[in-house]
Amino acid sequence: MKTMTCAQLGGPCDHPHRGEDANAVINAQDAHLKEREAAGDATHTDARDAMKARWRHPKKSMDWYRDAQRAFEALPEG
């Protein structure tokens, strides 16, 4: 199990996301951004917009995804 923060994934806060693999952490980040935006937290709107924009551009989204996977793999267990 590893932990990445919202900020490590491009967001504005230090909320931790834990998962067994990068996909679990990325999915947790997605849910976190949606939740915070729905709650009216404007600080997360830019990160959510950036996330949505990435997926409209496959090359950009794959670059971000690979970077997030590499960052996750480099983290220590625990």
C-alpha positions in Angstrom: 0.0 0.0 0.0 1.4 3.4 -1.0 0.2 7.0 -0.5 0.1 10.0 -2.8 -1.4 13.3 -2.0 -3.8 15.4 -4.0 -0.9 17.8 -4.7 1.3 15.1 -6.0 -1.3 14.3 -8.6 -1.8 17.9 -9.6 -4.4 19.1 -7.1 -4.2 21.9 -4.5 -4.2 20.1 -1.2 -2.4 17.4 0.9 -5.3 15.0 1.1 -3.8 11.5 1.1 -4.9 8.8 -1.3 -3.8 5.2 -0.5 -3.8 2.3 -2.9 -2.2 -1.0 -3.9 -1.5 0.4 -7.3 -1.3 3.7 -9.2 -4.8 3.1 -10.7 -6.4 3.0 -7.3 -4.7 6.2 -6.3 -5.6 7.9 -9.5 -9.3 6.8 -9.1 -9.3 8.1 -5.6 -7.9 11.5 -6.8 -10.7 11.6 -9.4 -13.4 11.0 -6.8 -11.8 13.5 -4.4 -11.7 16.2 -7.1 -15.4 15.5 -8.0 -16.4 15.5 -4.3 -14.6 18.8 -3.5 -15.9 20.5 -6.6 -19.5 19.4 -5.8 -19.0 20.7 -2.2 -18.2 24.1 -3.7 -14.5 24.0 -3.0 -13.2 26.4 -5.7 -9.6 25.5 -5.0 -10.1 22.1 -6.6 -11.9 23.4 -9.7 -8.8 24.2 -11.6 -7.4 20.7 -10.9 -10.7 19.1 -12.0 -10.8 21.1 -15.2 -7.2 20.2 -16.0 -8.1 16.5 -15.4 -11.1 16.7 -17.7 -9.0 18.5 -20.4 -6.3 15.9 -20.2 -8.7 13.1 -21.2 -9.8 15.1 -24.3 -6.2 14.9 -25.5 -5.0 11.2 -25.5 -1.3 12.0 -25.8 -1.3 14.5 -23.0 -3.4 12.2 -20.8 -1.1 9.2 -21.4 2.0 11.3 -20.6 0.3 12.4 -17.3 -0.8 8.8 -16.6 2.7 7.4 -17.1 4.2 10.1 -14.9 1.8 9.3 -12.2 2.5 5.6 -12.4 6.3 6.2 -12.3 5.9 8.5 -9.3 3.7 5.9 -7.5 6.2 3.1 -8.2 9.1 5.3 -6.8 7.3 5.6 -3.5 8.3 3.5 -0.5 5.8 0.9 0.7 3.8 1.9 3.8 
